[in-house]
Amino acid sequence: MVKVLEVAAAPLPRADDVKVVYVDDDVVVVDKPTGLTTTRHHEELSWPAKRRQMQPTLEELVPEAISRHLAARGAGRPRPGTKPAPRRRVPPVRAVHRIDRETSGLVVFARNVPAGRILAEQFRLHTTHRRYLALVVGRMGRGTIRSHLLRDRGDGRRGSVEGEEGKLAVTHVAPVEHFGSAYTLMECRLETGRTHQIRIHMAESGHPLCGERVYAAPRRDGPRDESRAARVMLHAAELGFVHPVSGEELRFTSPLPADIKQVLAALRKT
């Protein structure tokens, strides 16, 4: 089957597309470009090495990104007639949380086992700070969305169910910018961190993310997504956690990427 896209797909990101925001001996925070899965899915673990290289994950690219970052920060410009210092090999990192393939923004990895355990516990207890920016269809206001999410709501997709079955998901939302009644740039703060939580909550509220192709369509009487967004318009803009060794409270921010800025600029013109 041949699938024709309305908007050309972006080339697959490489290690030099992954920006290292912070790194020390225990943790590394990176700015993930869209188009990368955070970690490899279980069914992909049996892929041959060549296929993995053709479709790398963020977790696999981060060590090379760290190596490039440290070389650039420490070596400076080599003297004329000398060779630049070779980049040292960086050990694999350990994932402690994930964001979707199409979602861009901040992700933290552990660089050793003890740090990984401590960070994973913070995400499990929902003590981390996670703020996203999302462009949604329709005019949306401030509020809190609370539901219980199931892996399969009955049609093979994740979604909310009545009652206490499933995992509690809480998203606090607030408008950042309205574009008439057609679109809203929303701030979404996660109290919990379930898979596809923001995408599901926005869609079920009748305000799906621009570029959403998986979850529920907007209400029949509501506005349609005519933004021509090439991907889900969701960006992990802020990430905060307690350093697993020093105990220092760290917080990082990431500006909106170019593709979301372009969509916003087009909406402001119209």
ChimeraX commands (.cxc) that place a marker at each C-alpha (Angstrom):
marker #1 position 0.00,0.00,0.00 radius 0.5
marker #1 position 1.28,3.48,-0.93 radius 0.5
marker #1 position 0.36,6.35,1.38 radius 0.5
marker #1 position 0.48,9.95,0.10 radius 0.5
marker #1 position 1.03,12.60,2.77 radius 0.5
marker #1 position -0.42,16.11,2.49 radius 0.5
marker #1 position 2.78,17.51,4.01 radius 0.5
marker #1 position 6.23,16.10,3.29 radius 0.5
marker #1 position 7.64,14.01,6.13 radius 0.5
marker #1 position 10.73,15.39,7.83 radius 0.5
marker #1 position 14.00,13.45,7.48 radius 0.5
marker #1 position 14.81,11.10,10.35 radius 0.5
marker #1 position 16.69,12.96,13.13 radius 0.5
marker #1 position 20.35,12.16,13.82 radius 0.5
marker #1 position 22.59,12.52,16.87 radius 0.5
marker #1 position 23.52,16.10,15.98 radius 0.5
marker #1 position 19.79,16.98,15.99 radius 0.5
marker #1 position 19.61,16.04,19.69 radius 0.5
marker #1 position 20.53,19.05,21.84 radius 0.5
marker #1 position 22.16,18.37,25.20 radius 0.5
marker #1 position 20.67,20.86,27.66 radius 0.5
marker #1 position 22.45,19.61,30.80 radius 0.5
marker #1 position 24.86,16.77,31.56 radius 0.5
marker #1 position 26.89,15.57,34.52 radius 0.5
marker #1 position 28.11,12.17,35.72 radius 0.5
marker #1 position 24.63,11.08,36.82 radius 0.5
marker #1 position 22.01,12.61,34.52 radius 0.5
marker #1 position 21.60,14.12,31.08 radius 0.5
marker #1 position 18.73,16.31,29.90 radius 0.5
marker #1 position 18.18,16.57,26.15 radius 0.5
marker #1 position 15.84,18.40,23.82 radius 0.5
marker #1 position 14.21,15.72,21.66 radius 0.5
marker #1 position 13.32,16.56,18.06 radius 0.5
marker #1 position 10.06,15.25,16.67 radius 0.5
marker #1 position 10.21,11.97,14.75 radius 0.5
marker #1 position 12.09,9.88,17.33 radius 0.5
marker #1 position 10.72,7.33,19.76 radius 0.5
marker #1 position 12.27,7.71,23.20 radius 0.5
marker #1 position 13.08,4.01,23.58 radius 0.5
marker #1 position 12.77,0.93,21.43 radius 0.5
marker #1 position 9.46,-0.93,21.54 radius 0.5
marker #1 position 9.54,-4.52,22.73 radius 0.5
marker #1 position 8.78,-5.93,19.28 radius 0.5
marker #1 position 11.73,-4.02,17.83 radius 0.5
marker #1 position 14.33,-5.57,20.12 radius 0.5
marker #1 position 14.83,-8.44,17.67 radius 0.5
marker #1 position 15.57,-6.12,14.73 radius 0.5
marker #1 position 19.00,-6.62,13.10 radius 0.5
marker #1 position 21.62,-3.96,13.84 radius 0.5
marker #1 position 21.42,-2.43,10.35 radius 0.5
marker #1 position 17.69,-1.82,10.66 radius 0.5
marker #1 position 18.15,-0.29,14.10 radius 0.5
marker #1 position 20.73,2.11,12.68 radius 0.5
marker #1 position 18.26,3.17,10.01 radius 0.5
marker #1 position 15.57,3.85,12.63 radius 0.5
marker #1 position 17.39,4.86,15.83 radius 0.5
marker #1 position 15.74,5.82,19.10 radius 0.5
marker #1 position 16.51,8.84,21.25 radius 0.5
marker #1 position 18.01,6.56,23.89 radius 0.5
marker #1 position 20.45,5.17,21.30 radius 0.5
marker #1 position 21.43,8.62,19.98 radius 0.5
marker #1 position 21.99,10.33,23.33 radius 0.5
marker #1 position 25.46,8.84,24.06 radius 0.5
marker #1 position 26.75,10.18,20.71 radius 0.5
marker #1 position 25.08,13.53,21.43 radius 0.5
marker #1 position 26.84,13.65,24.83 radius 0.5
marker #1 position 30.17,12.81,23.21 radius 0.5
marker #1 position 29.75,15.62,20.66 radius 0.5
marker #1 position 28.66,18.04,23.38 radius 0.5
marker #1 position 31.63,17.28,25.66 radius 0.5
marker #1 position 34.10,17.46,22.78 radius 0.5
marker #1 position 32.77,20.84,21.66 radius 0.5
marker #1 position 32.72,22.21,25.21 radius 0.5
marker #1 position 36.14,20.95,26.27 radius 0.5
marker #1 position 38.30,20.92,23.17 radius 0.5
marker #1 position 37.65,24.36,21.78 radius 0.5
marker #1 position 39.21,25.20,18.41 radius 0.5
marker #1 position 42.33,23.10,17.69 radius 0.5
marker #1 position 45.60,24.86,16.90 radius 0.5
marker #1 position 46.56,25.08,13.21 radius 0.5
marker #1 position 48.29,21.91,12.03 radius 0.5
marker #1 position 46.93,19.76,14.87 radius 0.5
marker #1 position 44.16,17.20,14.75 radius 0.5
marker #1 position 41.08,17.69,16.91 radius 0.5
marker #1 position 40.90,15.42,19.94 radius 0.5
marker #1 position 38.93,12.24,19.26 radius 0.5
marker #1 position 35.51,12.00,20.88 radius 0.5
marker #1 position 35.45,9.52,23.73 radius 0.5
marker #1 position 32.93,6.72,23.80 radius 0.5
marker #1 position 30.04,7.39,26.17 radius 0.5
marker #1 position 28.29,4.42,27.86 radius 0.5
marker #1 position 24.57,3.82,27.20 radius 0.5
marker #1 position 22.04,5.89,29.14 radius 0.5
marker #1 position 18.99,4.63,31.03 radius 0.5
marker #1 position 15.45,5.81,30.27 radius 0.5
marker #1 position 13.30,6.85,33.23 radius 0.5
marker #1 position 10.34,8.34,31.31 radius 0.5
marker #1 position 9.16,8.75,27.73 radius 0.5
marker #1 position 7.45,11.18,25.40 radius 0.5
marker #1 position 5.73,10.28,22.11 radius 0.5
marker #1 position 7.51,9.99,18.77 radius 0.5
marker #1 position 5.84,13.15,17.41 radius 0.5
marker #1 position 6.17,15.13,20.64 radius 0.5
marker #1 position 9.23,17.36,20.91 radius 0.5
marker #1 position 10.94,18.70,24.00 radius 0.5
marker #1 position 12.73,17.82,27.21 radius 0.5
marker #1 position 13.65,14.31,28.32 radius 0.5
marker #1 position 15.96,13.23,31.15 radius 0.5
marker #1 position 18.05,10.05,31.15 radius 0.5
marker #1 position 20.08,8.50,33.95 radius 0.5
marker #1 position 23.75,7.76,33.34 radius 0.5
marker #1 position 24.12,5.05,35.99 radius 0.5
marker #1 position 21.95,2.52,37.80 radius 0.5
marker #1 position 21.56,4.31,41.19 radius 0.5
marker #1 position 20.56,7.58,39.50 radius 0.5
marker #1 position 18.11,5.68,37.31 radius 0.5
marker #1 position 16.37,4.12,40.29 radius 0.5
marker #1 position 15.99,7.44,42.10 radius 0.5
marker #1 position 14.73,9.30,39.02 radius 0.5
marker #1 position 12.31,6.50,38.11 radius 0.5
marker #1 position 10.87,6.69,41.62 radius 0.5
marker #1 position 10.27,10.43,41.24 radius 0.5
marker #1 position 8.33,9.84,38.04 radius 0.5
marker #1 position 6.42,6.97,39.64 radius 0.5
marker #1 position 5.39,9.18,42.56 radius 0.5
marker #1 position 4.59,12.12,40.20 radius 0.5
marker #1 position 6.88,14.52,42.09 radius 0.5
marker #1 position 8.51,15.83,38.91 radius 0.5
marker #1 position 7.48,19.06,37.17 radius 0.5
marker #1 position 6.24,18.58,33.59 radius 0.5
marker #1 position 4.72,21.42,31.61 radius 0.5
marker #1 position 3.70,21.05,27.96 radius 0.5
marker #1 position 2.49,23.47,25.31 radius 0.5
marker #1 position -0.27,22.14,23.06 radius 0.5
marker #1 position -2.12,23.68,20.14 radius 0.5
marker #1 position -5.72,22.46,20.22 radius 0.5
marker #1 position -8.80,22.84,18.05 radius 0.5
marker #1 position -11.45,25.25,19.35 radius 0.5
marker #1 position -11.56,27.87,22.08 radius 0.5
marker #1 position -10.62,26.23,25.36 radius 0.5
marker #1 position -10.51,27.61,28.90 radius 0.5
marker #1 position -8.79,26.91,32.18 radius 0.5
marker #1 position -9.58,23.79,34.17 radius 0.5
marker #1 position -8.53,20.37,35.41 radius 0.5
marker #1 position -9.25,17.16,33.51 radius 0.5
marker #1 position -9.47,14.05,35.68 radius 0.5
marker #1 position -10.24,10.54,34.43 radius 0.5
marker #1 position -9.23,6.90,34.67 radius 0.5
marker #1 position -7.37,5.61,31.62 radius 0.5
marker #1 position -7.38,2.10,30.23 radius 0.5
marker #1 position -4.97,0.62,27.70 radius 0.5
marker #1 position -8.01,-0.51,25.68 radius 0.5
marker #1 position -11.27,1.42,26.05 radius 0.5
marker #1 position -13.07,-1.16,23.91 radius 0.5
marker #1 position -11.98,-0.20,20.40 radius 0.5
marker #1 position -8.29,-1.12,20.71 radius 0.5
marker #1 position -7.22,2.40,21.74 radius 0.5
marker #1 position -6.35,3.98,25.05 radius 0.5
marker #1 position -9.05,6.09,26.64 radius 0.5
marker #1 position -11.04,7.09,29.71 radius 0.5
marker #1 position -13.65,4.89,31.37 radius 0.5
marker #1 position -16.36,5.46,33.96 radius 0.5
marker #1 position -15.69,4.37,37.51 radius 0.5
marker #1 position -12.42,3.58,39.24 radius 0.5
marker #1 position -11.10,1.01,36.77 radius 0.5
marker #1 position -7.85,2.00,35.09 radius 0.5
marker #1 position -5.15,4.44,36.18 radius 0.5
marker #1 position -5.96,7.91,37.48 radius 0.5
marker #1 position -4.85,10.67,35.08 radius 0.5
marker #1 position -4.93,14.38,36.02 radius 0.5
marker #1 position -4.07,17.23,33.65 radius 0.5
marker #1 position -4.26,20.92,34.61 radius 0.5
marker #1 position -4.85,23.14,31.57 radius 0.5
marker #1 position -4.81,26.90,30.96 radius 0.5
marker #1 position -4.99,28.97,27.76 radius 0.5
marker #1 position -1.85,30.81,26.67 radius 0.5
marker #1 position -3.19,32.34,23.44 radius 0.5
marker #1 position -6.55,32.22,21.66 radius 0.5
marker #1 position -6.87,32.32,17.87 radius 0.5
marker #1 position -10.46,33.48,17.66 radius 0.5
marker #1 position -12.75,30.53,18.32 radius 0.5
marker #1 position -10.83,28.16,16.05 radius 0.5
marker #1 position -7.65,27.29,18.00 radius 0.5
marker #1 position -6.03,27.73,21.42 radius 0.5
marker #1 position -2.42,27.40,22.51 radius 0.5
marker #1 position -2.75,25.60,25.84 radius 0.5
marker #1 position -0.47,25.07,28.81 radius 0.5
marker #1 position -0.83,21.51,30.12 radius 0.5
marker #1 position 0.69,20.61,33.47 radius 0.5
marker #1 position 0.80,16.92,34.32 radius 0.5
marker #1 position -0.12,15.89,37.84 radius 0.5
marker #1 position 0.20,12.30,36.66 radius 0.5
marker #1 position 2.07,11.01,33.63 radius 0.5
marker #1 position 0.14,8.33,31.75 radius 0.5
marker #1 position 0.81,7.23,28.17 radius 0.5
marker #1 position -0.80,9.68,25.70 radius 0.5
marker #1 position -2.47,11.45,28.64 radius 0.5
marker #1 position -2.60,14.94,27.15 radius 0.5
marker #1 position -3.65,13.69,23.71 radius 0.5
marker #1 position -6.48,11.63,25.19 radius 0.5
marker #1 position -7.70,14.33,27.59 radius 0.5
marker #1 position -7.72,17.01,24.92 radius 0.5
marker #1 position -9.55,14.81,22.42 radius 0.5
marker #1 position -12.14,13.61,24.92 radius 0.5
marker #1 position -12.82,17.21,25.98 radius 0.5
marker #1 position -13.73,18.03,22.36 radius 0.5
marker #1 position -10.48,19.94,21.73 radius 0.5
marker #1 position -8.07,17.50,20.05 radius 0.5
marker #1 position -4.50,18.51,19.36 radius 0.5
marker #1 position -3.80,19.93,15.93 radius 0.5
marker #1 position -2.29,17.15,13.84 radius 0.5
marker #1 position -3.98,14.44,15.95 radius 0.5
marker #1 position -4.66,11.35,13.84 radius 0.5
marker #1 position -5.27,8.66,16.45 radius 0.5
marker #1 position -7.78,9.77,19.05 radius 0.5
marker #1 position -11.32,11.09,18.93 radius 0.5
marker #1 position -12.41,13.73,16.42 radius 0.5
marker #1 position -13.84,17.07,17.66 radius 0.5
marker #1 position -17.53,17.47,18.43 radius 0.5
marker #1 position -19.80,17.51,15.37 radius 0.5
marker #1 position -20.86,21.08,16.09 radius 0.5
marker #1 position -17.31,22.22,16.85 radius 0.5
marker #1 position -14.52,23.64,14.66 radius 0.5
marker #1 position -12.39,21.35,12.51 radius 0.5
marker #1 position -8.62,21.10,12.36 radius 0.5
marker #1 position -7.58,22.98,9.24 radius 0.5
marker #1 position -4.13,23.91,10.53 radius 0.5
marker #1 position -2.40,21.43,8.18 radius 0.5
marker #1 position -0.07,20.54,11.05 radius 0.5
marker #1 position 2.39,17.87,9.91 radius 0.5
marker #1 position 2.53,16.25,13.35 radius 0.5
marker #1 position 0.88,16.40,16.75 radius 0.5
marker #1 position 1.36,19.95,18.04 radius 0.5
marker #1 position 2.70,19.04,21.48 radius 0.5
marker #1 position 5.95,20.20,23.08 radius 0.5
marker #1 position 7.50,19.32,26.44 radius 0.5
marker #1 position 8.46,22.87,27.40 radius 0.5
marker #1 position 9.50,22.49,31.06 radius 0.5
marker #1 position 10.98,19.65,33.07 radius 0.5
marker #1 position 11.94,19.70,36.74 radius 0.5
marker #1 position 13.22,17.07,39.15 radius 0.5
marker #1 position 15.46,16.60,42.19 radius 0.5
marker #1 position 19.02,15.64,41.29 radius 0.5
marker #1 position 19.50,12.00,42.37 radius 0.5
marker #1 position 22.89,12.66,44.00 radius 0.5
marker #1 position 23.15,16.31,45.05 radius 0.5
marker #1 position 19.48,16.70,46.02 radius 0.5
marker #1 position 19.36,20.01,44.14 radius 0.5
marker #1 position 16.04,20.96,42.55 radius 0.5
marker #1 position 16.67,21.35,38.82 radius 0.5
marker #1 position 14.32,22.90,36.26 radius 0.5
marker #1 position 14.85,23.27,32.51 radius 0.5
marker #1 position 12.96,25.00,29.73 radius 0.5
marker #1 position 12.79,24.45,25.98 radius 0.5
marker #1 position 11.54,27.00,23.42 radius 0.5
marker #1 position 8.92,26.01,20.88 radius 0.5
marker #1 position 10.49,24.33,17.83 radius 0.5
marker #1 position 10.36,25.87,14.37 radius 0.5
marker #1 position 7.49,23.75,13.02 radius 0.5
marker #1 position 5.10,24.75,15.82 radius 0.5
marker #1 position 6.18,28.38,15.51 radius 0.5
marker #1 position 5.37,28.27,11.80 radius 0.5
marker #1 position 1.85,26.96,12.45 radius 0.5
marker #1 position 1.27,29.63,15.11 radius 0.5
marker #1 position 2.54,32.37,12.80 radius 0.5
marker #1 position 0.14,31.23,10.08 radius 0.5
marker #1 position -2.79,31.26,12.52 radius 0.5
marker #1 position -1.92,34.75,13.69 radius 0.5
marker #1 position -2.06,36.00,10.11 radius 0.5
marker #1 position -5.50,34.52,9.55 radius 0.5
marker link #1:1,2 radius 0.2
marker link #1:2,3 radius 0.2
marker link #1:3,4 radius 0.2
marker link #1:4,5 radius 0.2
marker link #1:5,6 radius 0.2
marker link #1:6,7 radius 0.2
marker link #1:7,8 radius 0.2
marker link #1:8,9 radius 0.2
marker link #1:9,10 radius 0.2
marker link #1:10,11 radius 0.2
marker link #1:11,12 radius 0.2
marker link #1:12,13 radius 0.2
marker link #1:13,14 radius 0.2
marker link #1:14,15 radius 0.2
marker link #1:15,16 radius 0.2
marker link #1:16,17 radius 0.2
marker link #1:17,18 radius 0.2
marker link #1:18,19 radius 0.2
marker link #1:19,20 radius 0.2
marker link #1:20,21 radius 0.2
marker link #1:21,22 radius 0.2
marker link #1:22,23 radius 0.2
marker link #1:23,24 radius 0.2
marker link #1:24,25 radius 0.2
marker link #1:25,26 radius 0.2
marker link #1:26,27 radius 0.2
marker link #1:27,28 radius 0.2
marker link #1:28,29 radius 0.2
marker link #1:29,30 radius 0.2
marker link #1:30,31 radius 0.2
marker link #1:31,32 radius 0.2
marker link #1:32,33 radius 0.2
marker link #1:33,34 radius 0.2
marker link #1:34,35 radius 0.2
marker link #1:35,36 radius 0.2
marker link #1:36,37 radius 0.2
marker link #1:37,38 radius 0.2
marker link #1:38,39 radius 0.2
marker link #1:39,40 radius 0.2
marker link #1:40,41 radius 0.2
marker link #1:41,42 radius 0.2
marker link #1:42,43 radius 0.2
marker link #1:43,44 radius 0.2
marker link #1:44,45 radius 0.2
marker link #1:45,46 radius 0.2
marker link #1:46,47 radius 0.2
marker link #1:47,48 radius 0.2
marker link #1:48,49 radius 0.2
marker link #1:49,50 radius 0.2
marker link #1:50,51 radius 0.2
marker link #1:51,52 radius 0.2
marker link #1:52,53 radius 0.2
marker link #1:53,54 radius 0.2
marker link #1:54,55 radius 0.2
marker link #1:55,56 radius 0.2
marker link #1:56,57 radius 0.2
marker link #1:57,58 radius 0.2
marker link #1:58,59 radius 0.2
marker link #1:59,60 radius 0.2
marker link #1:60,61 radius 0.2
marker link #1:61,62 radius 0.2
marker link #1:62,63 radius 0.2
marker link #1:63,64 radius 0.2
marker link #1:64,65 radius 0.2
marker link #1:65,66 radius 0.2
marker link #1:66,67 radius 0.2
marker link #1:67,68 radius 0.2
marker link #1:68,69 radius 0.2
marker link #1:69,70 radius 0.2
marker link #1:70,71 radius 0.2
marker link #1:71,72 radius 0.2
marker link #1:72,73 radius 0.2
marker link #1:73,74 radius 0.2
marker link #1:74,75 radius 0.2
marker link #1:75,76 radius 0.2
marker link #1:76,77 radius 0.2
marker link #1:77,78 radius 0.2
marker link #1:78,79 radius 0.2
marker link #1:79,80 radius 0.2
marker link #1:80,81 radius 0.2
marker link #1:81,82 radius 0.2
marker link #1:82,83 radius 0.2
marker link #1:83,84 radius 0.2
marker link #1:84,85 radius 0.2
marker link #1:85,86 radius 0.2
marker link #1:86,87 radius 0.2
marker link #1:87,88 radius 0.2
marker link #1:88,89 radius 0.2
marker link #1:89,90 radius 0.2
marker link #1:90,91 radius 0.2
marker link #1:91,92 radius 0.2
marker link #1:92,93 radius 0.2
marker link #1:93,94 radius 0.2
marker link #1:94,95 radius 0.2
marker link #1:95,96 radius 0.2
marker link #1:96,97 radius 0.2
marker link #1:97,98 radius 0.2
marker link #1:98,99 radius 0.2
marker link #1:99,100 radius 0.2
marker link #1:100,101 radius 0.2
marker link #1:101,102 radius 0.2
marker link #1:102,103 radius 0.2
marker link #1:103,104 radius 0.2
marker link #1:104,105 radius 0.2
marker link #1:105,106 radius 0.2
marker link #1:106,107 radius 0.2
marker link #1:107,108 radius 0.2
marker link #1:108,109 radius 0.2
marker link #1:109,110 radius 0.2
marker link #1:110,111 radius 0.2
marker link #1:111,112 radius 0.2
marker link #1:112,113 radius 0.2
marker link #1:113,114 radius 0.2
marker link #1:114,115 radius 0.2
marker link #1:115,116 radius 0.2
marker link #1:116,117 radius 0.2
marker link #1:117,118 radius 0.2
marker link #1:118,119 radius 0.2
marker link #1:119,120 radius 0.2
marker link #1:120,121 radius 0.2
marker link #1:121,122 radius 0.2
marker link #1:122,123 radius 0.2
marker link #1:123,124 radius 0.2
marker link #1:124,125 radius 0.2
marker link #1:125,126 radius 0.2
marker link #1:126,127 radius 0.2
marker link #1:127,128 radius 0.2
marker link #1:128,129 radius 0.2
marker link #1:129,130 radius 0.2
marker link #1:130,131 radius 0.2
marker link #1:131,132 radius 0.2
marker link #1:132,133 radius 0.2
marker link #1:133,134 radius 0.2
marker link #1:134,135 radius 0.2
marker link #1:135,136 radius 0.2
marker link #1:136,137 radius 0.2
marker link #1:137,138 radius 0.2
marker link #1:138,139 radius 0.2
marker link #1:139,140 radius 0.2
marker link #1:140,141 radius 0.2
marker link #1:141,142 radius 0.2
marker link #1:142,143 radius 0.2
marker link #1:143,144 radius 0.2
marker link #1:144,145 radius 0.2
marker link #1:145,146 radius 0.2
marker link #1:146,147 radius 0.2
marker link #1:147,148 radius 0.2
marker link #1:148,149 radius 0.2
marker link #1:149,150 radius 0.2
marker link #1:150,151 radius 0.2
marker link #1:151,152 radius 0.2
marker link #1:152,153 radius 0.2
marker link #1:153,154 radius 0.2
marker link #1:154,155 radius 0.2
marker link #1:155,156 radius 0.2
marker link #1:156,157 radius 0.2
marker link #1:157,158 radius 0.2
marker link #1:158,159 radius 0.2
marker link #1:159,160 radius 0.2
marker link #1:160,161 radius 0.2
marker link #1:161,162 radius 0.2
marker link #1:162,163 radius 0.2
marker link #1:163,164 radius 0.2
marker link #1:164,165 radius 0.2
marker link #1:165,166 radius 0.2
marker link #1:166,167 radius 0.2
marker link #1:167,168 radius 0.2
marker link #1:168,169 radius 0.2
marker link #1:169,170 radius 0.2
marker link #1:170,171 radius 0.2
marker link #1:171,172 radius 0.2
marker link #1:172,173 radius 0.2
marker link #1:173,174 radius 0.2
marker link #1:174,175 radius 0.2
marker link #1:175,176 radius 0.2
marker link #1:176,177 radius 0.2
marker link #1:177,178 radius 0.2
marker link #1:178,179 radius 0.2
marker link #1:179,180 radius 0.2
marker link #1:180,181 radius 0.2
marker link #1:181,182 radius 0.2
marker link #1:182,183 radius 0.2
marker link #1:183,184 radius 0.2
marker link #1:184,185 radius 0.2
marker link #1:185,186 radius 0.2
marker link #1:186,187 radius 0.2
marker link #1:187,188 radius 0.2
marker link #1:188,189 radius 0.2
marker link #1:189,190 radius 0.2
marker link #1:190,191 radius 0.2
marker link #1:191,192 radius 0.2
marker link #1:192,193 radius 0.2
marker link #1:193,194 radius 0.2
marker link #1:194,195 radius 0.2
marker link #1:195,196 radius 0.2
marker link #1:196,197 radius 0.2
marker link #1:197,198 radius 0.2
marker link #1:198,199 radius 0.2
marker link #1:199,200 radius 0.2
marker link #1:200,201 radius 0.2
marker link #1:201,202 radius 0.2
marker link #1:202,203 radius 0.2
marker link #1:203,204 radius 0.2
marker link #1:204,205 radius 0.2
marker link #1:205,206 radius 0.2
marker link #1:206,207 radius 0.2
marker link #1:207,208 radius 0.2
marker link #1:208,209 radius 0.2
marker link #1:209,210 radius 0.2
marker link #1:210,211 radius 0.2
marker link #1:211,212 radius 0.2
marker link #1:212,213 radius 0.2
marker link #1:213,214 radius 0.2
marker link #1:214,215 radius 0.2
marker link #1:215,216 radius 0.2
marker link #1:216,217 radius 0.2
marker link #1:217,218 radius 0.2
marker link #1:218,219 radius 0.2
marker link #1:219,220 radius 0.2
marker link #1:220,221 radius 0.2
marker link #1:221,222 radius 0.2
marker link #1:222,223 radius 0.2
marker link #1:223,224 radius 0.2
marker link #1:224,225 radius 0.2
marker link #1:225,226 radius 0.2
marker link #1:226,227 radius 0.2
marker link #1:227,228 radius 0.2
marker link #1:228,229 radius 0.2
marker link #1:229,230 radius 0.2
marker link #1:230,231 radius 0.2
marker link #1:231,232 radius 0.2
marker link #1:232,233 radius 0.2
marker link #1:233,234 radius 0.2
marker link #1:234,235 radius 0.2
marker link #1:235,236 radius 0.2
marker link #1:236,237 radius 0.2
marker link #1:237,238 radius 0.2
marker link #1:238,239 radius 0.2
marker link #1:239,240 radius 0.2
marker link #1:240,241 radius 0.2
marker link #1:241,242 radius 0.2
marker link #1:242,243 radius 0.2
marker link #1:243,244 radius 0.2
marker link #1:244,245 radius 0.2
marker link #1:245,246 radius 0.2
marker link #1:246,247 radius 0.2
marker link #1:247,248 radius 0.2
marker link #1:248,249 radius 0.2
marker link #1:249,250 radius 0.2
marker link #1:250,251 radius 0.2
marker link #1:251,252 radius 0.2
marker link #1:252,253 radius 0.2
marker link #1:253,254 radius 0.2
marker link #1:254,255 radius 0.2
marker link #1:255,256 radius 0.2
marker link #1:256,257 radius 0.2
marker link #1:257,258 radius 0.2
marker link #1:258,259 radius 0.2
marker link #1:259,260 radius 0.2
marker link #1:260,261 radius 0.2
marker link #1:261,262 radius 0.2
marker link #1:262,263 radius 0.2
marker link #1:263,264 radius 0.2
marker link #1:264,265 radius 0.2
marker link #1:265,266 radius 0.2
marker link #1:266,267 radius 0.2
marker link #1:267,268 radius 0.2
marker link #1:268,269 radius 0.2
marker link #1:269,270 radius 0.2
view
